C-alpha cells in the first residue's frame, strides 16, 4: 500500500472550490501600476487600508530560502493552532475519523479533535518519554487520518528517536504531523530534511518561540505541494493580517540577532540546570532540547504556590500523564533566571 492523498481528503473538500479573493486574480500583474476598485476598501493610504496578501508571498519567499523548500510547500496560519485546525477540517470527517496523539504532549491536539468532533486516541509515551511505536501502529484503523508527534515534546522537552519516527512514517499511510515548535533549541536536525522522502510528512513550526514573535501569531506548515494545495482550499482568504506579515519580514531580516538570542537562551538553560541540581526538593531533572525544563519535585502543588507567592509564574504539569509532581520552567532572561534561582534556593 502506498500513500495516496486522495484517500485522506474529505469528500466535500475534494469537490469544493476555494474562495477567490480580490488580489488572487492579479498576482501576475504589476500591482503598483494598477488602480484597485474591486474590494470595497478605503482608498486612503495608511499602510493597512488594503487587504493583506492572501498567500503571504513575501514571507513565504524568505522562509523558502531559509529552509530550502519551495514556496508552494508552505502554508502560513494565524498561529500553529489554525494550521492544526485546518488539518482536521481538510482530512478528518467528524464522527467517523480519528487521530492519534501521545500524551503527555501539547494540549491543543485533543482540544481541536473535540472541536471538530473527531476521536483522539491517546497512546501514552513510554516512561522515558518515547513513542510506543507498536502500540501506536496497533491503534491505527482505516479511519485514522493523522498521528501527531511533538518533537521536541511539550512538556517533557525531549526529542523522539529517529528510528521511532521513521517506523511510523513508513508504516502508517495517513498523515504524520511533526510539531517542531522548539526545534531551534535542539541540536538535532529538523525533519524538513526528509520532506521530499516522505509524502505523508507534515512539519509545523512557529515564530512564537525562538523568533520571539508570539504576539503576532504566525504558524508555519511545511508539506508536499499536494497537501498544501488541499489546505489552501479551505483556509480563510486573509487569515494572516498585514501587520503580522510586515513584522515577520522585519524579524526574519536579522538572522544574526535571532541566533544570538537562541544562544543566550541555551546558555541560560545550562546555568539553570546547574542550580536545579542543588535544590533539595528537586527529585529529577529531565533532559531538555527546548527553551524550558521539566523537573520532578516532592510536592508540585506546594512548590508552585510558593513560587507564585514570590511573584514567579511557572507551569504545574502534575495532572498530565507520567508527570505527577512535575513543574515546567521556561528559560527567561539572565535577570529573570537569577530571580528564579534565588527563589528556588530560598524555598
Number of C-alpha atoms within 10 A of each C-alpha: 6 11 16 12 16 13 12 21 20 18 13 10 16 14 8 10 10 15 13 11 15 17 17 13 9 11 12 7 9 8 11 7 7 9 8 14 10 8 11 10 11 12 11 9 8 8 8 12 12 16 17 19 21 20 21 21 15 15 20 22 16 16 18 17 11 11 12 11 20 16 20 19 19 26 23 26 24 17 21 23 19 19 21 22 19 21 25 26 20 22 25 25 20 17 10 11 21 23 25 24 23 25 27 22 24 18 13 13 21 20 13 20 22 13 11 16 17 21 19 21 19 15 18 19 20 13 10 10 20 18 22 15 17 11 12 20 16 8 14 19 12 9 15 24 24 26 25 19 24 28 26 26 27 23 25 29 25 23 23 16 11 10 10 14 18 12 13 19 19 12 12 21 22 26 24 22 22 24 24 22 24 24 24 21 20 19 9 12 10 17 17 19 11 12 18 12 9 16 22 23 21 24 21 23 23 25 21 18 17 21 18 14 16 14 10 18 19 25 23 24 24 26 25 20 15 14 24 19 15 21 21 19 18 17 22 14 20 16 18 22 19 19 13 18 19 14 14 20 17 11 15 17 12 10 12 10 13 16 14 11 16 19 15 16 22 19 14 19 24 12 15 21 17 11 14 19 13 11 15 12 17 20 15 14 15 16 14 21 23 30 23 22 24 25 22 20 22 15 16 21 15 12 20 20 15 16 16 12 11 13 12 14 15 15 14 20 22 18 11 15 13 18 19 16 22 30 24 20 20 17 21 18 14 16 9 12 18 16 16 22 17 12 16 20 14 8 13
